[in-house]
Amino acid sequence: MEHYYTIGIILLLVFAMTWHYIRLRRISERQIKSDCALKQLRFSLNWTQFILPAILLGIGLYGNVSLFMVSLGASLFVSTIVEWLLTKRYVYDSFVISGDNLISNDFKLKNYNLQELTIINFLPFSDTLQLKFQGGQSLSIHRPDFDKDSLSSFFNKAIEKSKLYVVISDDAKSKFLAS
């Protein structure tokens, strides 16, 4: 039975890595004309990302060898390396300001009218900046994925484009406005 779980997890990780590759390749091939763009920081490797795979490998190799734990640790190790290689190769603009539109460049493009921008909030539990628009739309930007200077210039440009008064929470100001 352990072999079925092992094969299932390995197939699931292969499927997830393939999907991630297809997604990144598709997004990075898009050429969007922009006034201002926000690029994600690159995924960097550090030793803390290898703690869980090392623990799983250690547990799997301790005493009676557990093929399930060894393959799980090895799969997590390989998926971390693949993630690093993919994000190093496929660089793209995550958010783009083109004219009066803010474009979210994800698997599908999403457009937001910056003239209707009304509120910028900070959500501390998810560490995201949330933009709310007059039509009820909202957009969340995960703050740690971007450089603070880039975020500052991007948000200043977005606020300039709004025809409405933009309410910015104090927490949000401290997270993206440069002193």
N, C-alpha and C positions, 0 to 999 in steps of 0.2 A: 504494500500500500504506500510505503514511503517513496517508492520510485515514481508513482503516479503524481504525488504532490511535487516532487522534485521536477519532473518533466513539465508539469503544469505551470509552476512558478517560472521556470526558464523560458517557456513559450510566451508567458505573459510579459516578461521583461523584454524579450526580443520584439514582440508586437509593440510594446510601449516605445522602445528605442526607434523602431522603424517609423512609427507614427510621428514621433518628435522630429526625426530627420526630414520626413516629407513636409511637415508643417514649417520647419525652419527654412528649408529650401524654397518653398512656395512664397513665404513672406519676404525673404531676402531678395528674390528676383524682381519684386515690384519696384517700379520707378515712379515715385510720386513727386510732382513739382511742389516745392514748399518754400515758404517764407522763413520758417523756423522749424527745426526738427529736434526731437528728443531721442537720443540713442541710449540703449541699456548699457550698463556697465558689463564688462565681460565676466563670465563665470571663472572664478579663480580657484585653483586647487590649494588646499592647505591640509595639514595633518589631521584636523578634527573630522574631516569627511571620511577618513579611513578608520575611525574608531569602531563604528558599528560593524563593518565588514570584518575587522580584525577580531572583535569579540565573538562574532558568529563562527569564524574559522577556528578560533581557540576552543569554543564550546564543542564544535563538531569534531575536532581532532583529539580532544581530551577523553581519556578512557576508551570506551568503545567508539569507534569512528562512526559518526553519523553523516551519511551521504547527503541527507537533506540539509543539515546545517552548513556543511562545507560548500555545497553548491549554492546555497542562499548567500553566504558570505562572498563567494567568488563572483556571483552574479551582481551583487551590489557593488563590488570593487570595479568590475568591468563597466557597469552602467555609469558610475561616477567618471571614469576615464572617457567614455564615449560622450557624455554630456559636456565635458570640458572641451573635447575635440570639436564637437558640433558647434558650440557657441563661439569657439575661436575662429572657425571657418566661416560661419554664416552670421554676418553682422548686418543689422537692419535698423531703420528708424521705427521706433515703437509708436510714437505719436508725432503727427505732423500738423503744422498750421499752414493752410493753403488758402489765401484770401481770407474770407470770413468763416472758414470751416476748420474745425479740428477733426482730424482723421485718425482713428485708432487702427493701426496696422496689425491686425491679428489674422487668424485663419480667414476670417471674412472682414472686409473693410467696414468700419462704422463711422458715419459722419455726424458731427454735432455742429450746430450753428452757434458760433461764438458771440454773435450779437445778442443771443438770449441767455448768456451766462449770468447767473444771479448770485450763487453762493459757492464759496470754496471752504470746505471743512477738513479737519484732520480727524481720522479715526484711529485712536491710539492702539487698540487691540490688534488690528491688522497692519498698523503702520502705513496707512494709505491716505492719500489726499483725494478727497471726493469733490468733483465739480458737479454742480446741479444747474440745470437749465430751466428756462421758463416753461417749456413744453412738458415738463415732468421727467425728462431724461436725466440720467446721471452717469458719470464716468469716474472710475476709481483708478488711481495711479499709485502703484506700490513704490513708496519713496526710496527704500534702500537700493532699488535697482538702478537708480540714476544719480549722477553727480549733482551736488548741491548748486553749483554755479549754473549748470545747464537747466536745472529745474527752475531756478530763479529767473533766468532770461526767458524761458518758455512761458512761465506763468505771467510774467510782466507783459509779454506780447499778447497773451490770451486776454488779460484784463483790459489792455488797450483796445482790443477789437470789440468789446462788449458795449452795446448802446445803453445798457441798464447800469444802475448802481450795483457794484459787486460787493457783497458782504463777505469779508474774510475773517474767519475766527482767529483769535490770538494764537492758538496752538498752530494753526496752519501757517500764519505769518512767520512764526519762529522756525518752521521746518523748511521753508523755501526762500524766504526773502533774505538777501545778503545785506549785511550791516553797512 
